[in-house]
Amino acid sequence: MRGRGGAAGKGAGTARLAPGAAPQQHATEPPAATPLPWRSEAYPPQRGARPGPRHPPLLRPGRINVVNKARGDDLLGALRALRAASPGASVCLHYSLKANYHGGAAAAAGALVAFLEAAAEGGAGGVLLVSGGGGGRAFDTLAALRHLAALRGGGSGGGGGGNNGSSGSGSGSSSSSRGGGSSGGSGAVPARPAKRARVGATAAAAAAPVGPAAAAAAAAVAAPPPPPRWPPLFVAFNPYLPGTEERAREEQRLREKLETGLVAGVYLQMGTDLARLEAGLQLLRQLWSQIRQQQQQQQQQQQQQQRQQQQSGPSLPDCGPHPPDRLPVFGSVFLPTPRLLASLRFRPWAGLHLGADYLGSLAGAEAATRRLARAYAAQGVVPLIEAELVLPEQVAWVETLLTQAYGAGALASAPAAAAADAAPAPDIAPAARDADAGAGAGAGAAPAAAPAAAAAAAAAQQKPRRRKSNQPAATG
């Protein structure tokens, strides 16, 4: 979910999609049938990088999120590789406005629009917009959504006043340019050409043919251009912020994002406070219900205007279907390893709030992960595994974890869930655990089987991906 590489996969090993190389499907991959619509991450190559040895990510879930942490990340190249390997895969591209900000707000806005058009043409299933760490930029996620909403409004005949200088689209800008031309001269010289133009237009209108064909042609000319074609847009939301003012600002920004009418779903930050998670989801449902009612009222007004204009002129463009009753929500899940926990203790990530039970021990982190997964299941949240899965064994233990959690079907406060937490934990990340134990990380694990040993060797060869502590894991 974050606008950077998936640090949750440090202990499990990471890899990048090599330019021009398609991810491969392994013969030992687990069975294809799964009831859980979970997603996982993939890391894009740098633009212009040479192909090299790699462990291609498994397309086991068929639902991949390509993260973006640097300006040189070749997101579109990764999209092409993933779609070539699995044409039916759902690929969501992360777009960090911080990483891609250069040349000022206008240039950043133009780059975003061009990227969205290319992503739609490439078959992206969605784009997650994240502001990135550090603030103070004029073009963040909210500004980007407002800019895109203005462009879409201008494309459908609704003005488009915030298009960053993109004049000439729509009838309003052309009429204003004519007005500027007639008033820019001195004396009565500009008035005479305007008068002749009006006379010529009147004569042309008198000589124009009439009838149904002419009316249809006139309606086609007067019809507004179609709205721009972009993939579904997603935003991030952090319900775990501890401060009251900070949490209020985050909730207000969420409301303003949803009010743009462009948000197709929300990605939640990782956290362990289930009470705040439930409160955040409740707020999200309330906001979406209010905005859905407002959008339905606007659609009804547009439909009424269409009926009124059917006899007098071309109808307004179709406003589209009603927004869904339930907004899709995705939730981050880290994969606990000793290396990840050591990194979080040594250099906490800004914007990420994990409890002492998670950071205290590997067993505590595993139990907290199961509680979070069960809460997601109860609330209808789709898990996003924040790691690039490169081996079948990794997919197997992810599915074991999620199947156990979703099978519980209860909130963490239920007695059945508490009993499940007391039961022996599934062997989370056996490859990473063995690799970290061999390096002296202090995790006592039983000897691994041959597949797990192979996974450990692959993980040990990968260099952990670092991230700056002052960059929030998800900022919107």
Buried (B, 14 or more C-beta within 10 A) or exposed (E): BBBBBBBBBBBBBBBBBBBEBBBBBBEEBBEEEBEBEBBBBBBBBBBEBEEEEBBBBBBBBBBBBBBBBBEEBBBBBBBBBBBEBBEEBBBBBBBBBBBBBEEEBBBBBBBBBEBBBEBBEBBBBBBBBBBBBEEEBEBBBBBBBBBBBBBBBBBBBBEBEBBBEBEEBBEBBEEEEEEEEEEEEEEEEBEEEEEEEEEEEEEEEEEEEEEEEEEEEEEEEEEBEEBBEBBBBBBBBBBBBEEEEEBEEBBEBBBEBBBBBBBBBBBBBBBBBBEBBBBBBEBBBEBBEEBBEEBEEEBEEBBEEBEEEEEEEBBBBEBEEEBEEEBBBBBBBBBBBBBBBBBBEEEEBBBBBBBEBBBEBBBBBBBBBBBBBBBBBBBEBBBBBBBBBBBBBBBBBBBBBBBBBBEBEBBBEBEEBEEBBEEEBBBBBBBBBBBBBEEEBEBEBEEBEEBBBBBBEBBBEBEBBEBEEEBBBBBB
